[in-house]
Amino acid sequence: MLDKEKIKKDLEKEKSDLLGQLKEIGRYNSDTGEWEAFPEEQDSPESDSNAMADRFEDFESRSSTVNVLTERLQEVEKALKGIKKESFGKCSVCGKEIEIERLRANPAAETCKKHLNKT
């Protein structure tokens, strides 16, 4: 049987973890409503092109990580909003119950295993 309260707690914990990770490498821009990466702090002015290239590479990596974390955060927030609906825990493709082990692994899952790649 689907324990929505347990799933809700798991989703809330994951949301908190995601926000913590995002705050470590980025900041929320309230004007755009999006998370943005910020460059790693530097100890001294950069004059060497290798140090500048390393800093740019780190920023690119942070930006990519922010994008991945933001996408997952959106999935978790969508699941938290949808958990109150009767359709929560049902496959968005076939309407059957999503396997409990799939929901335990990914509480934001919208499809059963059969339709995993259909969304």
MDTraj code that builds the backbone (N, CA, C; nanometers):
import mdtraj as md
import numpy as np

residues = "MET LEU ASP LYS GLU LYS ILE LYS LYS ASP LEU GLU LYS GLU LYS SER ASP LEU LEU GLY GLN LEU LYS GLU ILE GLY ARG TYR ASN SER ASP THR GLY GLU TRP GLU ALA PHE PRO GLU GLU GLN ASP SER PRO GLU SER ASP SER ASN ALA MET ALA ASP ARG PHE GLU ASP PHE GLU SER ARG SER SER THR VAL ASN VAL LEU THR GLU ARG LEU GLN GLU VAL GLU LYS ALA LEU LYS GLY ILE LYS LYS GLU SER PHE GLY LYS CYS SER VAL CYS GLY LYS GLU ILE GLU ILE GLU ARG LEU ARG ALA ASN PRO ALA ALA GLU THR CYS LYS LYS HIS LEU ASN LYS THR".split()
xyz = np.array([
    [0.0833, -0.1185, 0.0000],
    [0.0000, 0.0000, 0.0000],
    [0.0882, 0.1255, 0.0000],
    [0.0427, 0.2251, -0.0701],
    [0.1165, 0.3491, -0.0854],
    [0.1051, 0.4339, 0.0416],
    [0.2190, 0.4618, 0.1035],
    [0.2235, 0.5440, 0.2237],
    [0.2624, 0.6862, 0.1829],
    [0.1609, 0.7682, 0.1543],
    [0.1861, 0.9044, 0.1053],
    [0.2607, 0.9904, 0.2072],
    [0.2360, 0.9689, 0.3352],
    [0.3053, 1.0478, 0.4376],
    [0.4558, 1.0213, 0.4358],
    [0.4932, 0.8932, 0.4199],
    [0.6357, 0.8561, 0.4131],
    [0.6986, 0.9166, 0.2884],
    [0.6272, 0.9059, 0.1775],
    [0.6789, 0.9618, 0.0523],
    [0.6922, 1.1131, 0.0644],
    [0.5941, 1.1780, 0.1265],
    [0.5987, 1.3227, 0.1448],
    [0.7206, 1.3621, 0.2281],
    [0.7488, 1.2878, 0.3350],
    [0.8654, 1.3170, 0.4185],
    [0.9946, 1.2994, 0.3391],
    [0.9996, 1.1928, 0.2589],
    [1.1185, 1.1690, 0.1755],
    [1.1386, 1.2834, 0.0764],
    [1.0281, 1.3282, 0.0155],
    [1.0366, 1.4383, -0.0805],
    [1.0802, 1.5681, -0.0117],
    [1.0257, 1.5951, 0.1051],
    [1.0635, 1.7161, 0.1778],
    [1.2111, 1.7138, 0.2175],
    [1.2613, 1.5979, 0.2559],
    [1.4032, 1.5845, 0.2898],
    [1.4891, 1.6068, 0.1655],
    [1.4481, 1.5449, 0.0544],
    [1.5247, 1.5624, -0.0684],
    [1.5237, 1.7092, -0.1117],
    [1.4105, 1.7765, -0.0983],
    [1.4027, 1.9188, -0.1333],
    [1.5004, 1.9992, -0.0481],
    [1.5027, 1.9719, 0.0809],
    [1.5937, 2.0413, 0.1714],
    [1.7391, 2.0156, 0.1320],
    [1.7714, 1.8914, 0.1000],
    [1.9074, 1.8564, 0.0580],
    [1.9454, 1.9288, -0.0717],
    [1.8533, 1.9310, -0.1673],
    [1.8792, 1.9974, -0.2951],
    [1.9025, 2.1467, -0.2752],
    [1.8201, 2.2096, -0.1922],
    [1.8379, 2.3526, -0.1655],
    [1.9721, 2.3794, -0.0981],
    [2.0126, 2.2912, -0.0077],
    [2.1429, 2.3056, 0.0570],
    [2.2567, 2.2968, -0.0424],
    [2.2477, 2.2023, -0.1343],
    [2.3513, 2.1873, -0.2362],
    [2.3538, 2.3083, -0.3292],
    [2.2365, 2.3561, -0.3664],
    [2.2306, 2.4727, -0.4542],
    [2.2909, 2.5959, -0.3877],
    [2.2653, 2.6132, -0.2596],
    [2.3174, 2.7307, -0.1877],
    [2.4695, 2.7281, -0.1764],
    [2.5286, 2.6098, -0.1842],
    [2.6746, 2.5986, -0.1759],
    [2.7443, 2.6461, -0.3034],
    [2.6761, 2.6334, -0.4172],
    [2.7419, 2.6654, -0.5439],
    [2.6701, 2.7725, -0.6251],
    [2.5590, 2.8214, -0.5735],
    [2.4842, 2.9210, -0.6491],
    [2.4006, 3.0096, -0.5598],
    [2.3229, 3.0922, -0.6247],
    [2.2315, 3.1799, -0.5521],
    [2.1022, 3.1898, -0.6326],
    [1.9939, 3.2143, -0.5593],
    [1.8634, 3.2272, -0.6221],
    [1.8445, 3.3717, -0.6654],
    [1.8136, 3.3914, -0.7909],
    [1.7895, 3.5251, -0.8446],
    [1.6390, 3.5482, -0.8421],
    [1.5926, 3.6292, -0.7495],
    [1.4487, 3.6526, -0.7350],
    [1.3901, 3.7295, -0.8534],
    [1.4732, 3.8013, -0.9272],
    [1.4244, 3.8735, -1.0453],
    [1.3866, 3.7775, -1.1577],
    [1.4678, 3.6728, -1.1751],
    [1.4421, 3.5777, -1.2840],
    [1.3702, 3.4518, -1.2347],
    [1.3746, 3.4292, -1.1031],
    [1.3132, 3.3083, -1.0482],
    [1.3963, 3.1837, -1.0757],
    [1.5255, 3.2025, -1.0989],
    [1.6135, 3.0903, -1.1319],
    [1.7372, 3.0896, -1.0428],
    [1.7949, 2.9696, -1.0292],
    [1.9220, 2.9543, -0.9587],
    [2.0347, 2.9808, -1.0570],
    [2.1392, 3.0485, -1.0090],
    [2.2550, 3.0800, -1.0916],
    [2.3815, 3.0396, -1.0179],
    [2.4734, 2.9799, -1.0899],
    [2.6025, 2.9428, -1.0303],
    [2.6837, 3.0681, -1.0053],
    [2.7710, 3.0624, -0.9049],
    [2.8672, 3.1708, -0.8866],
    [3.0055, 3.1085, -0.8840],
    [3.1055, 3.1845, -0.9289],
    [3.2420, 3.1299, -0.9350],
    [3.2994, 3.1069, -0.7955],
    [3.3910, 3.0125, -0.7881],
    [3.4595, 2.9842, -0.6623],
    [3.5408, 3.1070, -0.6218],
    [3.5448, 3.1321, -0.4917],
    [3.6208, 3.2473, -0.4419],
    [3.7686, 3.2278, -0.4724],
    [3.8348, 3.3369, -0.5028],
    [3.9788, 3.3297, -0.5309],
    [4.0573, 3.3975, -0.4208],
    [4.1781, 3.3456, -0.4003],
    [4.2641, 3.3986, -0.2949],
    [4.3400, 3.5243, -0.3379],
    [4.3755, 3.5288, -0.4646],
    [4.4540, 3.6419, -0.5133],
    [4.4114, 3.6739, -0.6555],
    [4.4485, 3.7923, -0.7025],
    [4.4140, 3.8286, -0.8407],
    [4.4787, 3.7302, -0.9394],
    [4.4042, 3.6992, -1.0430],
    [4.4564, 3.6053, -1.1429],
    [4.5257, 3.6815, -1.2546],
    [4.6480, 3.6428, -1.2790],
    [4.7190, 3.7030, -1.3914],
    [4.7636, 3.5939, -1.4884],
    [4.7652, 3.4752, -1.4393],
    [4.8122, 3.3629, -1.5195],
    [4.6935, 3.3003, -1.5941],
    [4.7136, 3.2771, -1.7228],
    [4.6045, 3.2277, -1.8075],
    [4.5586, 3.0875, -1.7656],
    [4.6484, 3.0060, -1.7108],
    [4.6076, 2.8722, -1.6652],
    [4.5127, 2.8817, -1.5458],
    [4.5418, 2.9719, -1.4545],
    [4.4549, 2.9908, -1.3381],
    [4.3186, 3.0428, -1.3822],
    [4.3182, 3.1318, -1.4789],
    [4.1914, 3.1847, -1.5309],
    [4.1120, 3.0741, -1.6004],
    [4.1799, 2.9895, -1.6756],
    [4.1137, 2.8790, -1.7443],
    [4.0555, 2.7808, -1.6428],
    [4.1304, 2.7518, -1.5362],
    [4.0807, 2.6630, -1.4308],
    [3.9567, 2.7217, -1.3644],
    [3.9602, 2.8503, -1.3399],
    [3.8458, 2.9171, -1.2765],
    [3.7233, 2.9119, -1.3675],
    [3.7441, 2.9342, -1.4966],
    [3.6339, 2.9277, -1.5921],
    [3.5779, 2.7860, -1.5995],
    [3.6652, 2.6866, -1.6016],
    [3.6230, 2.5470, -1.6064],
    [3.5413, 2.5108, -1.4811],
    [3.5853, 2.5585, -1.3659],
    [3.5117, 2.5339, -1.2418],
    [3.3735, 2.5981, -1.2479],
    [3.3661, 2.7198, -1.3006],
    [3.2374, 2.7882, -1.3121],
    [3.1437, 2.7118, -1.4055],
    [3.1956, 2.6622, -1.5154],
    [3.1155, 2.5837, -1.6093],
    [3.0615, 2.4570, -1.5417],
    [3.1459, 2.3938, -1.4633],
    [3.1047, 2.2739, -1.3903],
    [2.9948, 2.3071, -1.2894],
    [3.0133, 2.4169, -1.2180],
    [2.9112, 2.4610, -1.1212],
    [2.7793, 2.4916, -1.1925],
    [2.7867, 2.5559, -1.3070],
    [2.6661, 2.5901, -1.3828],
    [2.5919, 2.4638, -1.4249],
    [2.6657, 2.3658, -1.4703],
    [2.6052, 2.2389, -1.5100],
    [2.5386, 2.1703, -1.3908],
    [2.6070, 2.1706, -1.2766],
    [2.5522, 2.1098, -1.1547],
    [2.4268, 2.1831, -1.1098],
    [2.4281, 2.3154, -1.1159],
    [2.3098, 2.3947, -1.0799],
    [2.1921, 2.3553, -1.1689],
    [2.2171, 2.3370, -1.2983],
    [2.1097, 2.2982, -1.3899],
    [2.0498, 2.1628, -1.3531],
    [2.1345, 2.0657, -1.3212],
    [2.0876, 1.9319, -1.2844],
    [2.0089, 1.9375, -1.1534],
    [2.0634, 2.0071, -1.0536],
    [1.9961, 2.0176, -0.9237],
    [1.8636, 2.0920, -0.9358],
    [1.8602, 2.1957, -1.0165],
    [1.7373, 2.2726, -1.0359],
    [1.6296, 2.1878, -1.1016],
    [1.6684, 2.1099, -1.1999],
    [1.5716, 2.0224, -1.2674],
    [1.5125, 1.9214, -1.1683],
    [1.5974, 1.8623, -1.0859],
    [1.5489, 1.7666, -0.9870],
    [1.4605, 1.8354, -0.8830],
    [1.4987, 1.9556, -0.8413],
    [1.4187, 2.0313, -0.7459],
    [1.2789, 2.0568, -0.8020],
    [1.2703, 2.0896, -0.9283],
    [1.1395, 2.1125, -0.9917],
    [1.0555, 1.9846, -0.9912],
    [1.1191, 1.8697, -1.0162],
    [1.0470, 1.7418, -1.0126],
    [0.9939, 1.7141, -0.8722],
    [1.0767, 1.7385, -0.7715],
    [1.0376, 1.7136, -0.6328],
    [0.9241, 1.8075, -0.5921],
    [0.9350, 1.9347, -0.6289],
    [0.8290, 2.0297, -0.5952],
    [0.6982, 1.9934, -0.6649],
    [0.7060, 1.9471, -0.7880],
    [0.5856, 1.9032, -0.8611],
    [0.5219, 1.7835, -0.7901],
    [0.6059, 1.6896, -0.7453],
    [0.5549, 1.5714, -0.6747],
    [0.4902, 1.6117, -0.5422],
    [0.5506, 1.7069, -0.4710],
    [0.4936, 1.7529, -0.3441],
    [0.3568, 1.8173, -0.3652],
    [0.3415, 1.8905, -0.4738],
    [0.2111, 1.9512, -0.5043],
    [0.1094, 1.8442, -0.5437],
    [0.1563, 1.7429, -0.6159],
    [0.0662, 1.6400, -0.6673],
    [0.0319, 1.5303, -0.5682],
    [0.1043, 1.5232, -0.4574],
    [0.0852, 1.4127, -0.3631],
    [-0.0565, 1.4117, -0.3035],
    [-0.1205, 1.5264, -0.3013],
    [-0.2556, 1.5362, -0.2465],
    [-0.3608, 1.4841, -0.3436],
    [-0.3245, 1.4725, -0.4689],
    [-0.4197, 1.4289, -0.5711],
    [-0.4375, 1.2771, -0.5676],
    [-0.5531, 1.2351, -0.6062],
    [-0.5829, 1.0910, -0.6113],
    [-0.4961, 1.0204, -0.7149],
    [-0.4541, 1.0933, -0.8165],
    [-0.3742, 1.0332, -0.9234],
    [-0.2277, 1.0118, -0.8845],
    [-0.1862, 1.0646, -0.7677],
    [-0.0472, 1.0477, -0.7266],
    [-0.0165, 0.8995, -0.7089],
    [0.0982, 0.8566, -0.7590],
    [0.1383, 0.7165, -0.7483],
    [0.0844, 0.6305, -0.8604],
    [0.0190, 0.6950, -0.9559],
    [-0.0336, 0.6227, -1.0724],
    [0.0434, 0.6682, -1.1951],
    [0.0684, 0.5741, -1.2820],
    [0.1439, 0.5995, -1.4047],
    [0.0706, 0.7009, -1.4916],
    [0.1418, 0.8022, -1.5369],
    [0.0814, 0.9048, -1.6212],
    [0.0524, 0.8551, -1.7625],
    [0.1062, 0.7367, -1.7985],
    [0.0833, 0.6809, -1.9314],
    [-0.0339, 0.5818, -1.9303],
    [-0.0289, 0.4832, -1.8372],
    [-0.1306, 0.3778, -1.8381],
    [-0.2313, 0.3881, -1.7242],
    [-0.2026, 0.4704, -1.6239],
    [-0.2953, 0.4880, -1.5127],
    [-0.2872, 0.3815, -1.4047],
    [-0.2005, 0.2824, -1.4216],
    [-0.1850, 0.1778, -1.3201],
    [-0.0947, 0.2276, -1.2078],
    [-0.1011, 0.1585, -1.0934],
    [-0.0175, 0.1940, -0.9786],
    [0.1306, 0.1830, -1.0151],
    [0.2079, 0.2825, -0.9752],
    [0.3531, 0.2765, -0.9931],
    [0.4073, 0.1819, -0.8862],
    [0.5006, 0.0973, -0.9247],
    [0.5581, 0.0000, -0.8333],
    [0.6124, 0.0703, -0.7092],
    [0.5831, 0.0133, -0.5920],
    [0.6232, 0.0751, -0.4657],
    [0.7751, 0.0893, -0.4561],
    [0.8496, -0.0085, -0.5070],
    [0.9957, 0.0018, -0.5019],
    [1.0460, 0.1156, -0.5908],
    [0.9745, 0.1440, -0.6995],
    [1.0113, 0.2564, -0.7863],
    [0.9850, 0.3889, -0.7133],
    [0.8721, 0.3977, -0.6451],
    [0.8418, 0.5193, -0.5698],
    [0.9376, 0.5382, -0.4525],
    [0.9819, 0.4278, -0.3928],
    [1.0795, 0.4404, -0.2842],
    [1.2118, 0.4941, -0.3374],
    [1.2504, 0.4471, -0.4559],
    [1.3764, 0.4913, -0.5163],
    [1.3659, 0.6337, -0.5704],
    [1.2488, 0.6678, -0.6223],
    [1.2272, 0.8005, -0.6805],
    [1.0842, 0.8445, -0.6512],
    [1.0625, 0.9095, -0.5374],
    [0.9275, 0.9507, -0.4995],
    [0.8603, 1.0450, -0.5994],
    [0.9372, 1.1047, -0.6884],
    [0.8804, 1.1955, -0.7880],
    [0.8482, 1.1249, -0.9190],
    [0.8617, 0.9926, -0.9215],
    [0.8358, 0.9165, -1.0439],
    [0.6925, 0.9379, -1.0913],
    [0.6761, 0.9537, -1.2204],
    [0.5435, 0.9752, -1.2783],
    [0.4954, 0.8574, -1.3611],
    [0.5839, 0.7596, -1.3824],
    [0.5454, 0.6436, -1.4629],
    [0.5862, 0.5140, -1.3944],
    [0.5204, 0.4066, -1.4352],
    [0.5597, 0.2739, -1.3882],
    [0.6862, 0.2327, -1.4632],
    [0.7443, 0.1200, -1.4240],
    [0.8682, 0.0737, -1.4881],
    [0.8481, 0.0487, -1.6374],
    [0.7313, -0.0029, -1.6721],
    [0.7027, -0.0352, -1.8140],
    [0.7100, 0.0900, -1.9008],
    [0.6696, 0.2028, -1.8464],
    [0.6653, 0.3269, -1.9238],
    [0.7721, 0.4275, -1.8818],
    [0.8792, 0.3769, -1.8250],
    [0.9880, 0.4592, -1.7724],
    [1.0378, 0.5636, -1.8718],
    [1.0526, 0.5275, -1.9962],
    [1.1091, 0.6189, -2.0963],
    [1.0043, 0.6808, -2.1883],
    [0.8813, 0.6817, -2.1441],
    [0.7716, 0.7315, -2.2303],
    [0.7351, 0.8768, -2.2044],
    [0.7954, 0.9406, -2.1039],
    [0.7568, 1.0795, -2.0770],
    [0.8549, 1.1774, -2.1344],
])
top = md.Topology()
chain = top.add_chain()
for i, resn in enumerate(residues, 1):
    res = top.add_residue(resn, chain, resSeq=i)
    for name in ("N", "CA", "C"):
        top.add_atom(name, md.element.get_by_symbol(name[0]), res)
traj = md.Trajectory(xyz[None], top)
